[in-house]
Amino acid sequence: MSNNKIVNHNYTKRSEPSGGFKTMEEFYPFYLGEHCNIINRRLHVIGSTISLSVFLWAIKSRQPKLFLLGIIQGYAFAWIGHFFFEKK
């Protein structure tokens, strides 16, 4: 059985600088470290895809309240990925 926990060992121990990120080059290694687990990344893709679909549905049906549903479900997938699979 393969270990899905760590995909790229180079990014697993990165931390956010106390002064924040000033460039994309500073931010991107941290971002990769926060998304090492393949299941977490897949949950992000699924959540983002569903959100986009709900947003398009909201526009087509002229129901602005559906935007909130899209945002909530999108973040739900991301939080589940980080909490249960990245443990962060």
Sequence and secondary structure as in RCSB ss.txt:
>XXXX:A:sequence
MSNNKIVNHNYTKRSEPSGGFKTMEEFYPFYLGEHCNIINRRLHVIGSTISLSVFLWAIKSRQPKLFLLGIIQGY
AFAWIGHFFFEKK
>XXXX:A:secstr
    S S GGGTT    TT   SHHHHHHHHHHHT  HHHHHHHHHHHHHHHHHHHHHHHHT TTHHHHHHHHHH
HHHHHIIIIII  
